[in-house]
């Protein structure tokens, strides 16, 4: 039954998505972004930093006090 196989795949994908969302930690991503941004290409970096301005802020060097 092909319809049932597709439904099972959708349910599994939904479970994986829920697990993924539960593991996301915005603070950790922002803290690690200065290093992580060096591991992705400029196009991906631009997309993420445009969508999440806190990442662009985290990537800038801290101003001298």
C-alpha positions in Angstrom: 0.0 0.0 0.0 1.9 3.0 -1.2 -0.3 5.5 0.6 0.5 4.0 4.0 4.3 4.2 3.3 4.0 7.9 2.6 2.0 8.4 5.8 4.6 6.6 7.8 7.4 8.7 6.3 5.5 11.9 7.1 5.0 10.8 10.7 8.7 9.9 11.1 9.7 13.2 9.5 7.5 15.1 12.0 9.0 13.3 14.9 12.5 14.0 13.7 11.6 17.7 13.3 10.2 17.9 16.8 13.4 16.3 18.2 15.5 18.7 16.2 13.5 21.7 17.5 13.8 20.5 21.1 17.6 20.4 20.7 18.1 23.9 19.4 19.7 26.4 21.8 19.7 30.0 20.5 22.2 31.1 23.2 24.7 28.3 22.3 24.3 29.1 18.6 25.0 32.8 19.2 28.0 32.1 21.4 29.5 29.7 18.9 28.7 31.6 15.8 32.0 33.4 15.5 33.6 30.0 15.0 30.8 28.3 13.1 30.5 31.1 10.5 34.1 30.3 9.4 33.0 26.7 8.6 30.2 27.7 6.1 30.4 29.5 2.8 29.7 33.1 2.4 26.2 32.6 0.8 25.1 30.5 3.8 26.7 32.9 6.3 24.9 35.8 4.7 21.5 34.0 4.7 21.8 33.1 8.4 23.1 36.5 9.5 20.4 38.3 7.5 17.7 36.1 9.0 19.0 36.2 12.5 20.6 39.6 13.2 21.9 38.5 16.6 24.3 36.2 14.7 25.7 39.2 12.7 26.1 41.1 15.9 27.9 38.1 17.6 30.3 37.9 14.6 31.6 41.4 15.1 34.6 41.9 17.3 33.8 43.5 20.6 34.6 47.2 20.8 37.6 48.1 22.9 36.7 49.3 26.3 
